Amino acid sequence: MQDIDVRESHKRLLIQQIYRAQSMQRIVEGQSCECPTRYPSWKAAEGVFVEHFAASDYWDIVEATSEYRRQANEIRREAMPICEAAGNW
């Protein structure tokens, strides 16, 4: 992410939303909100970006960002109580 030019910040936003959605999904699947589950390495999110979106144009990136944000917000409802119970929200 550090190598992404400022003029391409929309790509950074997509990677952040992929990371967020993956994090929420891991919490729900594992029923755990430990720091390694909630805040893992960025490699998986970066891998999804490189594999599926690296060559995408601006509007495809914006659309994908919106979709990952929606997914993360949806899963967040299930993840929040798990993290609150662990004192990690």
C-alpha positions, 0 to 999 in steps of 0.5 A, a space after each residue: 500500500 505504501 507504494 501506491 501514488 497519492 493520485 491513486 488513493 482510490 486503490 488504497 481505499 479499496 484495499 482498506 475495505 477488503 481488509 476490513 471485510 476480511 477482518 469482520 468475516 474472520 471474527 464471525 467465523 472464528 467467534 474470536 476477536 483476539 488481536 491476531 484475528 481482528 488485525 492480521 497482516 495486510 497480505 491477504 487483502 493486498 493479494 485480493 487487490 492484486 489478483 482481482 483489481 490491480 488492472 481495474 479502472 477508477 470506476 470499477 475500483 470505486 464500485 468494488 470499494 462500495 461493495 466491500 464497505 457494504 459487506 463489512 458493515 453487514 458482517 460488523 453487526 455480528 462481529 461487534 458483540 463478539 468483540 465487545 464481549 472480549 473487550 476489544 471494540 
